[in-house]
Amino acid sequence: MSFGRLLFGAILTGTGGVLLASQLGYLPRGVVPWFLQFWPALLILVGIAFLANAMKNLILGWIAAILALAAIGLGAWWLAHNQAAAGDAHVTHVDLERPRVEALTIDTRTMGGKVVLRSAASTVTSGGTAKDRTLHVTFTGVSEKDAAYRWNASGRSGLFEWPKSALIPNTAPFGGSVSIVAPRRSAVRIRAASILSGADLDLSDLRPEACSLTLYSSAARVTVGANAPARLTIRGTAGAAEIRLPASGPVRVEFRSPLTARSLPEDFYEHVGGARTGRLWVSEGKGAPFEIIVDGALLYVKIKRDPVKAG
């Protein structure tokens, strides 16, 4: 008997049961990142399984499998009765007045979670009004430790970065989400990297200067108003993005990889010619064009126009 396979099956069964219970609402939010804090225990159990194989000890192998299921079950029971341990919502406020910040850069990474960006004019916030000069941030699905962020303000520019650190570089706490409410008409630059995550960026009441999305098996929705950024860049693999634009205005969409799919409004046409590696789709209009760059494999981009207002 292979005790390694037995233990692997036990871990998959127990973890799957916990995740299903969490999705059905029997466990509090944040169960996944809470469990990940104890990943070294899995190494111990795997080591016991290997020892059981080497010693051909049936009892030791079954003990490792039973311990894995018991530990997962006990952790789920404890979480159900101690919801604070799973990490409730953590709310923080960043003062943009002292020192004064006029240009804001937001840099986020999510894995199995979601990033949301809104303006204070489009979202009612607790502890502030639409006229204040405060960045309101809410973290969910993470512990207080994992809710730590990096903030740097100098020269009237501010950088908000989350997470501050991660177990694996360039990743984020699994299951963690961040919701950011910025002051109305704030000048912002957005960099968001998502793995198995969602992104909902409402830029209609902000002044976005640039926006960069990296999507790995993730989905994003971006709403752009009259003040569109100069460029929106979408990278990654096996991702999907929905971009909502005003009813009119010039747009250029460049697909740099042939392994992409698109859904565009009727006013877009393919521009043929020019020295480029990808395909260019254009919508005419007055003013400087809003440029969208799609650079990645198996990406799906859907662009929608707001309906034309009568009168």
N, C-alpha and C positions, 0 to 999 in steps of 0.2 A: 504494500500500500504506500502511495506517495503522500506523506503527511504535509508536504509543501502545498500540493494541490488541495488537500483537505482544508488546510488553514486558509488558503486563498479563497476557496468557496465560502467558508464560514464568514470571513471578513466581508466579502461582497454581499452575502445574504443579510448580514446584520446591518451594514452600512445602507444598503438599499431600503431595508425596513425603516431605518431612522429617517432617511430622506423622504420616503413616502408619508410617514407620520407627520413630518414637518410641513410638507406640501398640503396635507389635509387639515392642518391647523391644530393637530394634537400636541405639537411641540412649539415653543416660541421661536421667533425669528433669530437667526444667528447660530443655529445649531451646528452648521458645518464648520465655520471658523473656530467655534469652541472645541469641537472634536479634534481639529487639526493641531491644537496645542499639544496633544498627547500622542503625536505620531511616533516618538521614540519607543513607546510601548509596543507598537507593531513590530519594530525591529527585534525586540526581545522575544516576542511570540514566534516570529519567523526563525530566529536562531534556535528556539526550542524545537521547532518542527524539523529543522535540518539535523539537529542532534538526534531526534527520534529516528530519522531515516538512517543515519550513520550507525546507530546502536541497534536498529531494528527493534525498537521498543514501542510496542503498540500502545501501552498505557500512556507513555509520555506524549505521543502524538495526539491522542484523544484529549489529553489534558490541555494541550496548547489550543486546540480547536474550541473546547468548551470555555476556556478562559477568554478567548477572543469574543465569542458570543456573549458571555456573561459581562465582560467589560463594556461592550457596546450597549447591551440592554440596561445595565446599571447606570451608565452615563445618560441614556435617554430618560430613564425614570427620574434621575436626579435633576436633569434639566427641566422636566415637566413640573417639578415641585420647587424649583429655584430659578425662576425665569430671569432674574437679574444677572445670573451668571452668563447667559447667552448673549448679553449685550443689547440693552434697549437702545432707543435713539439717543445719540449724543449730539447736543446742539452747541454750537459755538458762534461767536460774533467777532468779526475782524473790523476794527476801526479804520476807515479809509480817509479820515480827516486829520489824524495826528499820528504820524506825519501824513500830509496830504498826498493822496494817490489819484492821479488823473488817468493813468493808463494801466490796465490790469491784465495780467497774464494768468490763465488758469490751466494747470497741467495735472491731469488725472489719469489713473490707471485702474481698471476694474477687471475682476475675474469672477465670473458667475454672479455678477451684481448689476448695477445700473448707475449711470451718471445723468443727472438732471440739472439743467441750467435754465433759469428764468430771470426776468427782471422783476423788481419789486412792484412795478405797475401792473403786472399780469398775475401776480400771486399775492395772496394775503399772508403775511408773515406774523408770527408771534414775537413780541418784543421789539417791534419796529414799525415804521410807517413807510409809505412809498417815497417820502421825501428825505429820508435819512441817508447818511453817508456810511453805511455799514454793509458788510458782506455777511449774509446769514447762511450758515452751513449746517447741514444736518447729516449725520452718519447713521446708518442702520446696518444691522447684521454683522457688526464687528464689536470687539471688546473696546474698552476705554483706551487700552494701550495701542490697538491697531487704528484707532481714530486719530492718532497723532498726525499732524500735518506740518509742512514747512512754509513759513511766511517770511518774505524778505521785501522790505520797502525802502527805496532810495531813489533820489532824483525824480520824484513825482511818479515813479513807476513801482508797481507791486507785483510780486510773484507768489501765487498760491499753488502749492504742490501737495498732492496726496496720492498715495501714502508717503509718509516721511521715510519709511524703510520697509523692507519686505524680506521674508526668509529666503526667497529666490530673487535675484536681481531682475529688475524690469517687470515684476509682477505685482500683484496686490493680494490682500487677504481674500480668500475665496468666500463668495457670498456677500461681500461688503458693497454697500451702495452709498453714494454721496449725492445730496441735493443742495444746489447752490442758488441763492437768490441775490442778485447784484442790483445796485441802485439803478434806477431808470436812466437811460441814455449814457450808460457807462461805456467807455472805450475799452474793448476787450480783445484779447487774443486767446484762442482756445486750442489746446493740444489734448486730445483724448485718445487713449489706447484701450481697447476693449477685447477681452478674450472670453468667449461664451457669455457675453454681456449685452446689455442694451444701453442706448444713449438717446436722450431726448433733449435737444438743444433748441430753445425758443429764443431766437436772436432778433425778433421783430421789434422789440422796444429797447434794444441795445445798439451800440455803435461798434459792431465787430470789424476789426481790422484784418484779421486772418483767422482761418479755422482749418485745423488738420485733424483728421480722424484716421485711426488705424484699427481695422476691424478684422478679427480672426474668429470666424464662426459667430459673428455678432450682428446685431441689427441697430441701425441708428435712424432717428428722425430729426431733421433739421428744418426749422421754420425761419425763413428770411423775410425781412421787411423791406421798406424803402431804402434803408441804409445797409445795403448788402456788403459783405467783405469783398476785398479785391479778389481773393482767391479762396476756394474751398478745395482741399486736397483729401482724397479718400484712398487709403492704401489698405493692404491686407490680403486675406485669402478667405474665400467662402463666406463673405459678408453681404449684407443688404443695407441699402440706404434709401430713405425716402426724403426728398427735398421739396419743400413747399415754397413757391416763389410768388411774388406779387402778380397781378393780372397781366402786367406788361413790363417790358424792359429787356435790354439786350443781354444775351447769355451765350457763352461759349463752353461747350462740354467736350473735353478731349479724353477719349478712351485709349490708353496706351497699351493695353493688352488685348489680344483677340479673344481671350477667354473671359468675356464679360457679356452681360445681358442688360438690356435697357428698356425703359418705357418712358417715352417723351410726349409732351403735348403736340398738338397738330401744327403749331407755329414753328416747330423746329425742323430744319432740313440738314442733310449731310453736305458738308463743304468738301469738295473734291479739289485736290491740288495742294501744292506746298510741300516743303521738305519736312515731313514728320513721320514718325514710326507708327502712330496710331490713327484712329479715325476721329474726325472733328464734326460735331453737330452744332448748329448755330441758330439762334433766334434773334432777329433784328429788332432794333429799337433805338431810342434816343439816349445819349449819354455813354459813359464808359461801360463796357460789358462786364458782367459778373462771370468770372472764369472758374470752371469746375474741372479739376483734374482727377481722373479715375485711373489709378496705377496699381494693378494687382490682378491676380487670377481668381476666377470664379466669383466675381463681384457682380451684384445686381443693383442697378441704380434706377429708381423711379422718380421722375420729376413731375410735380403737379403745379398748376397755376391756380391762384385764387380766382373765383368767379368775378367777372366784370360787373361793377356796381351800376345799377340802372340810374339814368339821369346824369 
